[in-house]
Amino acid sequence: ITITKTRVTQSPFAIDGGLITWKISLVNTGDGYGEINQLIDTLPNGFTFGSVISPSGIASNSYGGTSYGFYSTTSSYIEVAPNSTVDIIYTTNAASASVGTHTNNVQAFWYDGAGRNGAYNSDYSEYRDLFRASASANIVLERPTLSINKTPNESDNAYVLENTNPQFQITLTNTSNVVANNISIDDVM
């Protein structure tokens, strides 16, 4: 079994921009079933787990701190059939994270379904290997940076006459690489 971790959400990403989507791919190129005993995802500091999007039958629970485990709700293991892939798609939130590059790590521990030597299975009738693989993916978090400019729409663009109803143009520019949401402008004259 090989494991890959990818970030589905675009990077860079705004810190307060909502949910970040990730994908863990478990690929079995062997002859027997891969039985994932543990699949542990360690989120970067400031990230919180959202929910499992797919596939059905996979859930998660906290292992403490920023680590979360994925498990099958229908079996003792997450089973990966020979010559197949199981993709687990889930979300996180980075509202409490700092600006910068963050690494999301995942580890998989699995039994060899072909019955080769290693650790005993649960009823001690068979001795099988426990294998380990890991993968990671990065995301860059930024804060939106905005600049604002207000100019009168008068012919000389320098003076506003008293007791008139002048027109102004307000220009808001996002100079960052991320989308700025929920912007409010108060113009007090």
MOQUI-V289961 format. One record per pair of residues at least 24 apart in sequence whose C-alpha atoms are under 7 Angstrom apart, sorted by the first residue. I is the first residue (numbers start at 1). J is the second residue. D is the distance in whole Angstrom. If there is no record, write none. Layout:
I,J,D + I,J,D
//
This chain:
1,26,7 + 1,27,5 + 1,28,4 + 1,29,6 + 1,34,7 + 2,26,6 + 2,27,5 + 2,28,7 + 2,133,7 + 3,27,6 + 3,133,7 + 3,134,6 + 3,135,6 + 4,135,5 + 5,135,6 + 5,136,5 + 5,137,6 + 6,137,6 + 7,137,6 + 11,139,6 + 11,140,6 + 12,139,7 + 12,140,5 + 12,141,6 + 12,142,7 + 12,177,7 + 12,178,6 + 13,140,6 + 13,141,5 + 13,142,6 + 13,178,6 + 14,141,6 + 14,142,5 + 14,143,6 + 14,144,7 + 14,178,5 + 14,179,7 + 15,94,6 + 15,95,6 + 15,97,7 + 15,141,6 + 15,142,6 + 15,143,6 + 16,95,5 + 18,93,6 + 19,91,6 + 19,92,6 + 19,93,5 + 20,91,5 + 20,92,5 + 20,93,6 + 21,90,6 + 21,91,4 + 21,92,7 + 22,89,6 + 22,90,6 + 22,91,6 + 23,87,6 + 23,88,6 + 23,89,4 + 23,90,7 + 24,87,6 + 24,88,5 + 24,89,7 + 25,85,7 + 25,86,6 + 25,87,4 + 25,88,6 + 26,85,5 + 26,86,5 + 26,87,6 + 27,84,6 + 27,85,4 + 27,86,7 + 28,80,6 + 28,81,7 + 28,82,6 + 28,83,5 + 28,84,6 + 28,85,6 + 29,82,6 + 29,83,5 + 30,82,6 + 30,83,6 + 31,82,5 + 31,114,7 + 32,82,5 + 32,113,5 + 32,114,5 + 33,79,7 + 33,80,6 + 33,81,5 + 33,82,5 + 33,113,5 + 34,79,6 + 34,80,5 + 34,81,6 + 34,110,6 + 34,111,6 + 34,112,6 + 34,113,5 + 35,77,5 + 35,78,6 + 35,79,5 + 35,80,6 + 35,110,5 + 35,111,5 + 35,112,7 + 35,113,7 + 36,77,5 + 36,78,5 + 36,79,6 + 36,108,7 + 36,109,6 + 36,110,4 + 36,111,7 + 37,77,5 + 37,109,6 + 37,110,5 + 37,111,7 + 38,69,7 + 38,108,6 + 38,109,5 + 38,110,7 + 39,69,6 + 39,70,5 + 39,107,6 + 39,108,4 + 39,109,6 + 40,67,7 + 40,68,6 + 40,69,4 + 40,70,7 + 40,106,6 + 40,107,5 + 40,108,6 + 41,67,6 + 41,68,5 + 41,69,6 + 41,105,6 + 41,106,4 + 41,107,6 + 42,66,6 + 42,67,4 + 42,68,6 + 42,104,6 + 42,105,5 + 42,106,6 + 43,67,6 + 43,104,5 + 43,105,7 + 44,102,6 + 44,103,6 + 44,104,6 + 45,97,6 + 46,94,6 + 46,95,7 + 46,96,4 + 46,97,4 + 47,92,7 + 47,93,5 + 47,94,4 + 47,95,7 + 47,96,6 + 47,97,6 + 48,92,6 + 48,93,5 + 48,94,7 + 49,91,7 + 49,92,5 + 49,93,7 + 50,91,5 + 50,92,5 + 50,93,7 + 51,90,6 + 51,91,5 + 52,89,6 + 52,90,4 + 52,91,7 + 53,89,5 + 53,90,5 + 54,88,6 + 54,89,5 + 55,88,6 + 99,141,5 + 99,142,5 + 99,143,7 + 100,140,5 + 100,141,5 + 100,142,7 + 101,138,7 + 101,139,6 + 101,140,4 + 101,141,6 + 102,138,5 + 102,139,5 + 102,140,6 + 103,136,7 + 103,137,6 + 103,138,4 + 103,139,7 + 104,136,5 + 104,137,5 + 104,138,6 + 105,135,6 + 105,136,4 + 105,137,7 + 106,134,6 + 106,135,5 + 106,136,6 + 107,133,6 + 107,134,4 + 107,135,7 + 108,132,6 + 108,133,5 + 108,134,6 + 109,133,7 + 142,178,7 + 144,174,7 + 144,176,5 + 144,178,6 + 144,179,7 + 144,180,5 + 145,174,6 + 145,175,6 + 145,176,5 + 146,172,7 + 146,173,6 + 146,174,5 + 146,175,6 + 147,172,6 + 147,173,5 + 147,174,7 + 148,172,5 + 148,173,6
//
